[in-house]
Amino acid sequence: MPKEEDFPAREATSAVSGAALTDNMHRLLLGLILSFSAFGGGGATTSPPQTCTSPDGIQSICKLVTGHKSPASGVPFDFCVKSLEPSPSDDPHELAAAATKLAVTHAVGAESEMEELLELEADSRAKLSLDACLNAYADAAEHLRDALDNISIGVYKKAAQLLGIAAGGAAKCRSAFGQGSSKGAPPLPKAVADGDYAKLASIAQGIVVKSLRCV
């Protein structure tokens, strides 16, 4: 039969064991809380899929693509609307294709103008500028045609890249002419000075990025 003096020792041992168990439980609970927080609560590690904006009508699309942080943010809203209005559809896919086709037309028109000027130009410096600009526009037209092919089959990421490269051809051309501002620099051809092809390429890129390809 256990002696009465043994009970306090057992009670002390039980108290120590209970305290250790409680301490371990607290540590386990703290670990679970930290793990839960690290994984964003509930272990969700992926963001929800982004959705594309679906503007209703040409004016809404132009407002979207000429707005802040858009590839066409520097393009006047009225120019965008006027360029897209002849399109029989306000579907973003069709409008992106229409803007790209227009950009090709303007780029090819500028090429023709520069070819004519190149034949008539006698100044060697102007010839060099025209030749460099002509090459930049020829490359841009090729990129635009490739972009149109990609739009037609829904490869929007590649289309957006090609449209961005194509739009950059205008800057290369202006650089070849010394921006048309340095003393003695040859004047920019009218089709180049207007820069319409680059604006249209930027509009097409804006539609692809903002309404067709979620980025």
C-alpha positions as CSV (number, residue, x, y, z in Angstrom):
1,M,0.0,0.0,0.0
2,P,1.5,3.4,-1.1
3,K,2.4,5.7,1.7
4,E,0.8,9.1,2.0
5,E,4.1,10.9,1.6
6,D,4.4,9.4,-2.0
7,F,1.3,11.3,-3.2
8,P,2.9,14.8,-3.3
9,A,5.8,13.5,-5.4
10,R,3.4,11.9,-7.9
11,E,1.4,15.0,-8.1
12,A,4.5,17.1,-8.8
13,T,5.6,14.6,-11.5
14,S,2.1,14.8,-13.1
15,A,2.2,18.6,-13.0
16,V,5.6,18.7,-14.7
17,S,4.4,16.2,-17.4
18,G,1.3,18.3,-18.0
19,A,3.3,21.5,-18.3
20,A,5.6,19.9,-20.8
21,L,2.7,18.6,-22.8
22,T,1.1,22.0,-22.8
23,D,4.3,23.6,-23.9
24,N,4.7,21.1,-26.8
25,M,1.1,21.7,-27.9
26,H,1.7,25.5,-27.9
27,R,4.8,25.0,-30.1
28,L,2.9,22.7,-32.4
29,L,0.0,25.2,-32.7
30,L,2.5,28.1,-33.3
31,G,4.1,26.1,-36.1
32,L,0.8,25.4,-37.7
33,I,-0.2,29.1,-37.6
34,L,3.2,30.1,-39.2
35,S,2.8,27.5,-41.9
36,F,-0.8,28.6,-42.6
37,S,0.4,32.2,-42.9
38,A,3.3,31.4,-45.2
39,F,1.1,29.7,-47.7
40,G,-1.4,32.5,-47.9
41,G,-4.0,30.9,-45.7
42,G,-5.3,27.5,-46.7
43,G,-2.4,26.7,-49.0
44,A,-3.5,28.6,-52.0
45,T,-0.3,29.4,-53.9
46,T,-1.6,30.4,-57.3
47,S,-3.4,33.7,-58.2
48,P,-6.8,33.5,-59.8
49,P,-6.7,33.6,-63.6
50,Q,-6.8,37.1,-65.1
51,T,-9.8,38.0,-67.3
52,C,-9.6,40.1,-70.4
53,T,-11.5,43.4,-70.6
54,S,-14.4,43.2,-73.1
55,P,-15.2,46.8,-74.1
56,D,-18.5,47.4,-75.8
57,G,-18.1,49.4,-79.1
58,I,-15.3,51.1,-80.9
59,Q,-15.2,54.2,-78.7
60,S,-14.9,52.0,-75.6
61,I,-12.1,50.0,-77.2
62,C,-10.3,53.2,-78.2
63,K,-10.7,54.6,-74.7
64,L,-9.1,51.4,-73.4
65,V,-6.2,51.1,-75.8
66,T,-5.2,54.8,-75.8
67,G,-5.4,55.0,-72.0
68,H,-2.6,54.9,-69.4
69,K,-0.1,52.0,-69.5
70,S,-1.3,50.9,-72.9
71,P,0.9,50.4,-76.0
72,A,-1.2,53.0,-77.8
73,S,-1.2,55.5,-74.9
74,G,0.4,58.2,-77.1
75,V,-2.2,57.8,-79.9
76,P,-4.9,60.4,-80.0
77,F,-8.4,59.0,-79.1
78,D,-10.0,60.6,-82.1
79,F,-7.4,59.1,-84.5
80,C,-8.2,55.6,-83.1
81,V,-12.0,56.1,-83.5
82,K,-11.7,57.5,-87.0
83,S,-9.4,54.6,-88.0
84,L,-11.6,51.9,-86.7
85,E,-15.0,53.3,-87.5
86,P,-15.0,51.8,-91.1
87,S,-14.7,48.3,-89.7
88,P,-17.9,46.3,-90.1
89,S,-17.5,44.7,-86.7
90,D,-16.6,46.0,-83.3
91,D,-15.3,42.6,-82.2
92,P,-11.8,43.1,-80.7
93,H,-10.4,40.3,-82.8
94,E,-11.7,41.9,-86.0
95,L,-10.6,45.4,-84.9
96,A,-7.1,44.2,-84.1
97,A,-6.9,42.6,-87.6
98,A,-8.4,45.8,-89.2
99,A,-5.9,48.1,-87.5
100,T,-3.0,45.8,-88.5
101,K,-4.2,45.8,-92.2
102,L,-4.4,49.5,-92.1
103,A,-0.9,49.7,-90.7
104,V,0.4,47.5,-93.5
105,T,-1.2,49.8,-96.1
106,H,0.3,52.9,-94.6
107,A,3.7,51.3,-94.2
108,V,3.7,50.1,-97.8
109,G,2.5,53.6,-99.0
110,A,5.4,55.2,-97.1
111,E,7.8,52.8,-98.8
112,S,6.5,53.7,-102.2
113,E,6.9,57.4,-101.4
114,M,10.5,56.9,-100.2
115,E,11.4,54.8,-103.3
116,E,10.3,57.6,-105.5
117,L,12.2,60.2,-103.5
118,L,15.3,58.0,-103.6
119,E,15.3,57.9,-107.3
120,L,15.0,61.7,-107.6
121,E,17.3,62.7,-104.7
122,A,20.8,63.9,-105.6
123,D,22.1,64.7,-102.2
124,S,24.2,61.8,-100.8
125,R,23.2,62.5,-97.2
126,A,19.5,62.5,-98.0
127,K,19.9,59.3,-100.0
128,L,21.5,57.5,-97.1
129,S,18.7,58.7,-94.8
130,L,16.1,57.6,-97.3
131,D,17.7,54.2,-97.8
132,A,17.9,53.5,-94.0
133,C,14.3,54.7,-93.5
134,L,13.2,52.5,-96.4
135,N,14.8,49.5,-94.9
136,A,13.2,50.2,-91.5
137,Y,9.7,50.5,-93.1
138,A,10.2,47.3,-95.2
139,D,11.1,45.4,-92.0
140,A,8.1,46.9,-90.2
141,A,5.7,45.9,-93.0
142,E,7.0,42.3,-92.8
143,H,6.5,42.2,-89.1
144,L,3.0,43.6,-89.5
145,R,2.1,40.9,-92.0
146,D,3.5,38.2,-89.6
147,A,1.5,39.8,-86.8
148,L,-1.7,39.7,-88.9
149,D,-1.1,36.0,-89.5
150,N,-0.8,35.4,-85.8
151,I,-3.9,37.4,-85.0
152,S,-5.9,35.3,-87.5
153,I,-5.0,32.1,-85.7
154,G,-5.3,33.5,-82.2
155,V,-1.6,33.5,-81.3
156,Y,-1.9,36.8,-79.5
157,K,1.3,36.8,-77.5
158,K,3.4,36.6,-80.6
159,A,1.2,39.0,-82.4
160,A,1.7,41.6,-79.7
161,Q,5.5,41.2,-79.8
162,L,5.5,41.6,-83.6
163,L,3.3,44.7,-83.5
164,G,5.6,46.3,-80.9
165,I,8.7,45.6,-83.0
166,A,6.9,47.0,-86.1
167,A,5.8,50.2,-84.4
168,G,9.5,50.8,-83.5
169,G,10.4,51.1,-87.2
170,A,9.1,54.7,-87.2
171,A,11.7,55.7,-84.5
172,K,14.5,54.1,-86.5
173,C,13.4,56.1,-89.6
174,R,13.3,59.4,-87.7
175,S,16.7,58.6,-86.3
176,A,18.1,58.1,-89.8
177,F,16.8,61.6,-90.7
178,G,18.3,63.2,-87.5
179,Q,14.7,63.6,-86.2
180,G,14.2,66.2,-89.0
181,S,15.4,68.9,-86.6
182,S,19.2,69.1,-86.7
183,K,20.7,71.7,-88.9
184,G,21.2,70.5,-92.5
185,A,19.3,67.3,-91.9
186,P,17.1,66.2,-94.8
187,P,13.4,66.7,-94.2
188,L,11.2,63.8,-93.3
189,P,9.0,62.4,-96.1
190,K,5.3,63.3,-95.4
191,A,4.3,59.7,-94.9
192,V,7.0,59.3,-92.3
193,A,6.3,62.6,-90.6
194,D,2.6,61.6,-90.1
195,G,3.6,58.4,-88.4
196,D,0.2,56.9,-89.1
197,Y,1.4,53.3,-89.6
198,A,3.1,53.3,-86.2
199,K,0.0,54.7,-84.5
200,L,-2.1,52.0,-86.1
201,A,0.4,49.3,-85.1
202,S,0.2,50.6,-81.6
203,I,-3.6,50.5,-81.6
204,A,-3.6,46.9,-82.9
205,Q,-1.1,46.0,-80.2
206,G,-3.2,47.8,-77.5
207,I,-6.3,45.8,-78.6
208,V,-4.4,42.5,-78.5
209,V,-2.8,43.2,-75.1
210,K,-5.8,44.8,-73.4
211,S,-8.7,42.9,-74.8
212,L,-7.5,39.7,-76.4
213,R,-4.4,38.6,-74.5
214,C,-4.6,38.9,-70.7
215,V,-1.3,40.2,-69.4
